[in-house]
Amino acid sequence: MQIVTDSGADVGLSPEELAELNIHVVPLVVTLDGVQYREGIDIEHADFYPLLEATDSLPTTSQPSAGDFAELYRELAATDPDILSIHISSGLSGTYNSAVAAADMVPEANVTVVDTKTLSAAAGWEAKAAARAAKAGWELDRILPLLEKIRAASNSIYTLAELKYLIHGGRISHMKGLVASLLSIKPMIGVEHENGTYQQLGQARKFERALQGLVDIMAKEHAPGSSLRVQVLHSNNPEGAQQLQNLIDARFDCTWLPTGPMSLVLGAHTGGSMVGVAYAPESVFADIPQV
């Protein structure tokens, strides 16, 4: 079985590790100053934010086309027709819908498309779990319930120091009660499970207080000292990410996944200040084969 995902699901693996697990990543696209860049092909994280800071233009993003997915599905089906395609939330991106349309275009492939209803690290957790299970010989009807279990137990929350990118991208319309004109507010935002859209969880006047607020949200769901799998990612704010990691580490028994930059296409919607965390009980991952 082959695993397909998109660059908005931060799997955080090297090209060699992706190849070993049969994970294929289709790039999302960001457009800045009239130039289109495919993430990981035409532009890397380290190059994007200097460009963003050097322009007064605001970026736009787009999902891979159905044709992009169909081309990959055909290529993969030539060696293995069973494909599990795992993508960021349909409530935040058209990527899932593109994959569904592409599956109908390639009848020679047995494509199952999964909507993670989340994004970034938490979506990447599902892709990696599926890949390890498939490599261990699990059948699809055993893998899908595992992904549902991970999805139900995982949460993603984040905060950021400025709202203009969220406002420009239209994502702020998902959040009731957040007054866009109050640009000094640092919102605490989560991805809700039912539709996979953003929801406002709180707000603070200072960024440091918003970071503490994220940890307080975690503590409402999990008792202090709970054994959690945790991954902190950021758009272009390693200092803020380290602050958040320190705060979380003081409250919970953490199994840490690598901290680092998130998808630059996701970061295009937040700007460089964003810091977020994905977390779930460590016990949820006990059954995943470690291959």
Order of alpha helices (4+ residues) and beta strands (2+ residues): beta-alpha-beta-beta-beta-alpha-beta-alpha-beta-alpha-beta-alpha-alpha-beta-alpha-beta-beta-alpha-beta-alpha-beta-beta-alpha-beta
